[in-house]
Amino acid sequence: MANRLVSDDAWAILTVLQEADASPQEERIAVAEVIRDRAKLKYNSDGSIVGTVLKAGQFSGWNT
């Protein structure tokens, strides 16, 4: 349950930075919107931000 020690905002920010740090702002916003929409729709997600960004294969920054 260590994932819950970090806020949802922090997980989203870290994911955006991993996916699009050097990209234009519009692309960073797009990644954030994808995270939000997947969580909201429970698309490849359990409905939480952390569950969305850490779902295997969804965001390359978290792939092992």
Secondary structure as the mmCIF struct_conf table of DSSP 4:
data_model
#
loop_
_struct_conf.conf_type_id
_struct_conf.id
_struct_conf.beg_label_comp_id
_struct_conf.beg_label_asym_id
_struct_conf.beg_label_seq_id
_struct_conf.end_label_comp_id
_struct_conf.end_label_asym_id
_struct_conf.end_label_seq_id
HELX_RH_3T_P HELX_RH_3T_P1 ALA A 2 LEU A 5
BEND BEND1 VAL A 6 VAL A 6
HELX_RH_AL_P HELX_RH_AL_P1 ASP A 8 ALA A 20
TURN_TY1_P TURN_TY1_P1 ASP A 21 ALA A 22
BEND BEND2 SER A 23 SER A 23
HELX_RH_AL_P HELX_RH_AL_P2 GLN A 25 LEU A 41
TURN_TY1_P TURN_TY1_P2 LYS A 42 ASN A 44
BEND BEND3 SER A 45 SER A 45
BEND BEND4 GLY A 47 SER A 48
HELX_RH_AL_P HELX_RH_AL_P3 ILE A 49 VAL A 53
TURN_TY1_P TURN_TY1_P3 LEU A 54 LEU A 54
BEND BEND5 LYS A 55 LYS A 55
TURN_TY1_P TURN_TY1_P4 ALA A 56 GLN A 58
HELX_RH_3T_P HELX_RH_3T_P2 SER A 60 TRP A 62
#
